[in-house]
Structures are given as structure tokens and as C-alpha cells.
Amino acid sequence: MGKEDIKVRPVVLEDAETICGIYNFYVEHTAITFETIAVEVAEMKGRIEEVLAAGLPYLVAEKENRVVGYCYIHKWKNRCAYASTKELTVYLDKAYMQQGVGTLLFEHLLKAVDLKDTHVLVSGICLPNEGSVSLHEKFGFKKVSHMKQVGWKFDRWRDVGHWELILYRSPSILVICTGNSCRSQMAHGFLQSFDPDIEVASAGTEPTSEVNPMAVKVMAEAGVDISNHVPENITKYLDRKWDYVITVCDGANEKCPVFTGFVKHRIHIGFDDPSKVVGSPLFIENEFHRVRDEIKEKFYQFYLSEIVG
């Protein structure tokens, strides 16, 4: 089964019966949940309605019109000061473990979170649970607690750990092209100069051995030092979560790379490749200046519209 076989959509109340079937397996046979009595369909409908009434996302993963997993966020505590902290819950049909369903649900849920009223997501995980820990950490959750012997189920004391994801942070941006020697490096340098707090990286599908010397020269003339930059292979960043992945290759002789990691926004801002220009040294240098200035202008507009505003 591939991810393309799975559809993620908002929950409807009619899903409650199938969700009960998924959840009650864990209630009756595992310590993953500390509930000990199977949940009735009417009760599950009420829980779904409570999440939806709060305006929070509740999503299901569906294969061939059958729900095979679900996730949602809900209130963490009732005290007012906790209002911007939410708890994330995810359960998968036992027959669909390790098949990418959890990853798809997380991808969609994190995009659906309203950052205006949610600052932190917390998940409680009964330990050990290697699969759930791996899924959470794949999306940036960090372990922040380990409570020992806080639950008693199936004649054993159970530990619980908490994983936390802080949502308000400086955005992460990856700029990619083929060689990572010129345009992506200039964009990388300008973005970092606009705002040092932004997490910026650049990479290529076929990285060269060094940054183009002319790119270094014209950037220095613009007041941005990229002389210490090194071309990187995109594989270094595939398992990272990025807010933005931006491709900058737009030449007829190049094929823009496809990024396969988790990304909130994919954007293409294309530029001519000055390293492909043929002509006199002065003409080539002028082309580097032209492309540099275009990169600065377009990425500054990106910065103002996407990061600042």
C-alpha cells in the first residue's frame, strides 16, 4: 500500500462507529490508552462533537471508503492560562501500522492547526511505544517528561512520557536547485541577511564541489558574505520538517528537483542560471549582477509577504 491509496479528510459523525472499532482494540488489548472499558458509539459521537464545537481539527485517514486511522487536537487543561496548549491524539487501525498512515495524518493535522490560538502541542505516550515516539519525533516533537508508574493496567504499573512541539518559532526555509553553487546560495545568503533568526539552508540534487566564485564576488559587493558556504546534497535534509521549500532553477538545460520530505509550503521562484552564460568576462559578470539583483528583489518580496506579513 502506498500513500497515494490513502485519503485524509475531516471527520463526520458517521465515522464514530469505525473509530470506536479502532480505538476499542487499544482499550481492550493494550496499555496505549488508560481507558479500561470499551467506548460506546454514542459516547464517541459526543467526543467528536466536542472537538468540532471547539473549532479544532479532527481528521480521518480513509482507504477504499473505510476509516483506517484518525487524529485530532483537543484542550490540554481547563485552566485559562493553558488555552494556547493543545493535546494531540492519534490512533491507527491495527492492520495499517507501519504503512505511512500516521505520517499522512500528522502532515495534514499540522497544516490544519490554527497558529493564532495554538502555541504548543503535547502528546502523552504510554511507554514503551517505539512506533508512536518515532512518529512524533519525525515531526519535531521533543520528549519533555517521563512519569514513572502513573497507570495500572493489565496487572502492571505503566510509565507515561510527554512529547511537546512548540509551534511559534522562526520559520525554516530550504532553497534548492541542481548544483547548489550559485542561485540557491545567493538566495540563501539574502534570506539570512534579511533576518538572522530565520533558519535557512540550501542544497542541490547534484551538488558541485564549491560555490561559484563569481557568485561569492557579486554577493560580497552587495554586502553579503557567502564565502564560507558549501554545496550540500539534498539527501541531508530529506528527513527534516520545513516550513518552505523553494526551488530556484528555471533554465532549459536543468530539471528542477522534487523534494519528498514534509513541507508546509512548496514554492518555485525561477531565475536564469548565470553560470551557463557564454560571452566575455564583463558580460558574464554583468549577468551575475543581474540575476543577483533579481534574486534579492524577489526573495525580499517573499520575505515581506510570507514571513513578515
C-alpha positions as CSV (number, residue, x, y, z in Angstrom):
1,M,0.0,0.0,0.0
2,G,1.3,3.4,-0.9
3,K,0.4,6.8,0.5
4,E,-1.4,7.6,-2.7
5,D,-4.0,5.0,-1.7
6,I,-4.9,6.9,1.4
7,K,-7.3,9.9,1.6
8,V,-7.3,12.3,4.6
9,R,-10.5,14.2,5.2
10,P,-12.3,15.9,8.1
11,V,-14.3,13.6,10.4
12,V,-18.0,13.3,10.2
13,L,-20.3,11.9,13.0
14,E,-21.0,8.8,10.9
15,D,-17.3,7.8,11.4
16,A,-17.9,7.2,15.1
17,E,-18.7,3.5,14.8
18,T,-15.5,2.8,12.8
19,I,-13.4,5.0,15.1
20,C,-14.8,3.0,18.1
21,G,-13.6,-0.2,16.4
22,I,-10.1,1.2,16.0
23,Y,-9.9,2.7,19.5
24,N,-11.5,-0.1,21.5
25,F,-8.9,-2.6,20.3
26,Y,-6.3,-0.4,22.2
27,V,-8.7,-0.1,25.2
28,E,-9.2,-3.9,25.5
29,H,-5.9,-5.3,24.4
30,T,-3.1,-2.7,25.1
31,A,-1.9,-0.1,27.7
32,I,-1.6,2.6,25.0
33,T,-4.7,4.2,26.4
34,F,-5.5,4.1,30.1
35,E,-9.2,3.7,29.5
36,T,-10.3,0.2,30.5
37,I,-13.9,-0.1,29.3
38,A,-14.8,-0.1,25.6
39,V,-16.3,3.2,24.4
40,E,-19.9,3.1,23.0
41,V,-20.7,4.8,19.7
42,A,-22.9,7.4,21.3
43,E,-20.1,8.4,23.6
44,M,-17.6,8.6,20.7
45,K,-20.0,10.8,18.8
46,G,-20.1,13.1,21.8
47,R,-16.3,13.3,21.9
48,I,-16.1,14.1,18.2
49,E,-18.8,16.8,18.6
50,E,-16.8,18.4,21.5
51,V,-13.7,18.7,19.3
52,L,-15.6,20.1,16.4
53,A,-17.6,22.5,18.6
54,A,-14.3,23.9,19.8
55,G,-13.2,24.6,16.2
56,L,-10.3,22.2,16.4
57,P,-9.2,19.8,13.6
58,Y,-10.3,16.2,13.7
59,L,-9.1,14.2,10.7
60,V,-9.5,10.6,9.5
61,A,-7.5,8.6,7.0
62,E,-9.5,6.6,4.6
63,K,-8.7,3.7,2.3
64,E,-11.4,2.4,-0.1
65,N,-14.1,4.3,1.8
66,R,-13.0,2.8,5.2
67,V,-11.5,4.7,8.0
68,V,-8.1,3.2,8.9
69,G,-6.8,5.9,11.3
70,Y,-7.7,9.2,12.9
71,C,-6.1,12.1,14.8
72,Y,-7.3,15.3,16.4
73,I,-6.3,18.0,18.8
74,H,-8.2,19.0,22.0
75,K,-7.9,21.0,25.1
76,W,-4.9,20.2,27.3
77,K,-6.2,21.6,30.6
78,N,-9.2,23.6,31.6
79,R,-7.4,26.4,33.2
80,C,-7.4,29.6,31.1
81,A,-3.7,30.0,31.0
82,Y,-3.4,26.7,29.2
83,A,-5.7,27.9,26.4
84,S,-2.9,28.0,23.8
85,T,-1.7,24.5,24.6
86,K,-3.5,21.6,23.0
87,E,-3.2,17.8,23.2
88,L,-2.7,15.7,20.1
89,T,-4.2,12.2,19.8
90,V,-3.7,9.7,17.0
91,Y,-4.8,6.1,16.6
92,L,-4.4,3.7,13.7
93,D,-6.2,0.6,12.7
94,K,-4.0,-2.3,13.9
95,A,-3.9,-3.7,10.4
96,Y,-2.4,-0.5,9.0
97,M,0.5,0.1,11.2
98,Q,3.9,1.0,9.6
99,Q,2.3,1.8,6.3
100,G,2.6,5.6,6.3
101,V,-0.9,6.3,7.6
102,G,0.3,8.1,10.8
103,T,2.7,10.2,8.7
104,L,-0.1,11.4,6.4
105,L,-2.4,12.2,9.3
106,F,0.3,14.3,11.1
107,E,1.2,16.1,7.8
108,H,-2.4,17.2,7.4
109,L,-3.1,17.9,11.0
110,L,-0.1,20.2,11.5
111,K,-1.2,22.1,8.4
112,A,-4.7,22.5,9.9
113,V,-3.6,23.8,13.2
114,D,-4.6,27.5,13.7
115,L,-1.4,29.2,14.9
116,K,-3.3,32.1,16.2
117,D,-4.6,30.2,19.2
118,T,-2.3,27.2,19.4
119,H,1.2,27.7,20.6
120,V,2.1,24.2,21.9
121,L,1.0,20.6,21.1
122,V,1.5,17.9,23.7
123,S,1.2,14.2,23.3
124,G,1.2,11.7,26.2
125,I,2.6,8.3,25.3
126,C,2.4,5.2,27.4
127,L,5.9,3.7,27.4
128,P,7.5,1.8,25.8
129,N,5.9,2.6,22.4
130,E,8.7,2.9,19.8
131,G,6.3,3.5,16.9
132,S,4.5,6.4,18.4
133,V,7.7,8.0,19.7
134,S,9.3,7.7,16.2
135,L,6.2,9.3,14.6
136,H,6.2,12.3,16.9
137,E,9.9,12.9,16.8
138,K,9.8,12.7,13.0
139,F,7.7,15.9,13.1
140,G,9.8,17.7,15.6
141,F,8.2,16.7,18.9
142,K,10.7,16.6,21.8
143,K,10.4,14.5,25.0
144,V,9.8,16.8,28.0
145,S,8.7,14.4,30.8
146,H,8.8,10.8,32.0
147,M,6.4,9.9,34.7
148,K,7.0,6.5,36.3
149,Q,4.3,4.1,37.3
150,V,1.4,6.5,37.0
151,G,-1.0,4.0,35.5
152,W,-2.1,0.5,36.4
153,K,-3.4,-1.7,33.6
154,F,-3.2,-5.4,32.9
155,D,-1.6,-6.1,36.2
156,R,1.4,-3.8,35.7
157,W,2.4,-0.3,36.5
158,R,2.8,1.8,33.4
159,D,5.0,4.8,32.6
160,V,3.9,7.8,30.6
161,G,6.1,10.2,28.7
162,H,5.1,13.6,27.2
163,W,6.3,14.9,23.9
164,E,6.0,18.6,23.0
165,L,6.0,20.6,19.8
166,I,6.3,24.4,20.1
167,L,4.6,25.9,17.0
168,Y,5.6,29.5,17.2
169,R,9.2,29.7,16.1
170,S,11.3,31.2,13.4
171,P,10.3,29.7,10.0
172,S,12.6,27.1,8.4
173,I,13.4,27.6,4.7
174,L,15.3,25.3,2.3
175,V,16.3,26.7,-1.1
176,I,17.2,24.0,-3.7
177,C,18.4,23.7,-7.2
178,T,20.6,21.3,-9.1
179,G,24.2,22.3,-8.3
180,N,23.7,24.4,-5.2
181,S,26.6,26.6,-6.3
182,C,25.0,29.8,-7.5
183,R,21.4,30.9,-7.4
184,S,20.3,28.8,-4.3
185,Q,23.4,30.1,-2.5
186,M,22.6,33.7,-3.3
187,A,19.0,33.3,-2.2
188,H,20.3,31.6,1.0
189,G,22.6,34.5,1.7
190,F,20.0,37.2,1.1
191,L,17.3,35.4,3.3
192,Q,19.8,35.2,6.1
193,S,20.7,38.8,5.7
194,F,17.1,39.9,5.8
195,D,16.5,38.2,9.2
196,P,19.3,36.3,11.0
197,D,16.6,34.5,13.1
198,I,15.3,32.6,10.1
199,E,16.6,29.0,9.8
200,V,17.9,28.9,6.2
201,A,19.7,26.1,4.3
202,S,20.3,25.4,0.6
203,A,21.0,22.2,-1.2
204,G,21.2,20.6,-4.6
205,T,20.3,17.3,-6.2
206,E,23.7,17.2,-7.9
207,P,25.9,19.5,-5.7
208,T,29.1,20.8,-7.1
209,S,32.4,20.9,-5.2
210,E,32.3,24.6,-4.4
211,V,30.2,27.7,-4.5
212,N,30.7,29.6,-7.8
213,P,33.5,32.2,-7.2
214,M,31.6,34.8,-9.2
215,A,28.5,34.3,-7.0
216,V,30.7,34.9,-4.0
217,K,32.2,38.0,-5.6
218,V,28.9,39.7,-6.6
219,M,27.3,38.8,-3.2
220,A,30.2,40.4,-1.4
221,E,29.7,43.5,-3.5
222,A,26.0,43.5,-2.2
223,G,27.3,43.3,1.4
224,V,26.5,39.6,1.9
225,D,29.3,37.1,2.6
226,I,28.7,33.6,1.3
227,S,32.4,32.7,1.1
228,N,32.0,30.1,3.8
229,H,29.1,28.3,2.2
230,V,29.5,24.8,1.0
231,P,27.2,23.0,-1.6
232,E,25.1,20.3,0.2
233,N,23.3,17.3,-1.1
234,I,19.6,17.4,-0.7
235,T,19.6,14.0,0.9
236,K,21.0,15.7,4.0
237,Y,17.6,17.4,4.5
238,L,15.0,14.9,3.4
239,D,14.0,13.8,6.9
240,R,13.6,17.3,8.1
241,K,10.4,19.3,8.5
242,W,10.4,22.6,6.5
243,D,8.0,25.5,6.5
244,Y,9.1,26.4,3.0
245,V,11.0,24.6,0.3
246,I,11.8,26.9,-2.6
247,T,13.1,25.8,-6.0
248,V,15.0,28.4,-8.0
249,C,16.2,26.6,-11.1
250,D,14.4,27.7,-14.3
251,G,16.8,27.1,-17.2
252,A,16.0,25.0,-20.2
253,N,19.1,22.8,-19.5
254,E,18.0,21.9,-15.9
255,K,15.4,19.8,-14.3
256,C,14.1,21.3,-11.0
257,P,14.4,18.8,-8.2
258,V,11.4,17.3,-6.4
259,F,11.6,17.5,-2.6
260,T,10.0,14.5,-0.9
261,G,10.2,15.5,2.8
262,F,7.5,17.0,4.9
263,V,6.9,20.6,3.8
264,K,4.2,23.1,4.7
265,H,4.7,25.2,1.5
266,R,6.4,24.4,-1.8
267,I,7.2,27.5,-3.9
268,H,9.0,28.0,-7.2
269,I,10.8,31.3,-7.8
270,G,12.7,30.8,-11.0
271,F,15.8,32.6,-12.3
272,D,18.2,32.3,-15.2
273,D,21.4,30.4,-14.4
274,P,24.3,32.9,-14.8
275,S,26.8,30.1,-14.6
276,K,25.6,28.9,-18.0
277,V,26.2,32.3,-19.7
278,V,28.7,32.4,-22.6
279,G,30.5,35.6,-23.5
280,S,33.2,38.0,-22.5
281,P,34.2,38.1,-18.8
282,L,32.5,41.5,-18.4
283,F,29.2,40.2,-20.0
284,I,29.3,37.2,-17.7
285,E,29.9,39.3,-14.6
286,N,27.0,41.6,-15.6
287,E,24.7,38.6,-15.9
288,F,25.7,37.5,-12.4
289,H,24.9,41.1,-11.2
290,R,21.5,41.0,-13.0
291,V,20.5,37.6,-11.6
292,R,21.8,38.6,-8.1
293,D,19.6,41.7,-8.1
294,E,16.6,39.7,-9.3
295,I,17.1,37.2,-6.5
296,K,17.4,39.9,-3.9
297,E,14.2,41.7,-5.1
298,K,12.0,38.5,-5.4
299,F,13.2,37.0,-2.2
300,Y,12.7,40.3,-0.3
301,Q,9.1,40.3,-1.6
302,F,8.8,36.7,-0.4
303,Y,10.2,37.7,3.0
304,L,7.7,40.6,3.3
305,S,4.7,38.7,2.2
306,E,5.3,35.3,3.8
307,I,7.5,35.8,6.8
308,V,6.8,39.4,8.0
309,G,3.2,39.8,6.9
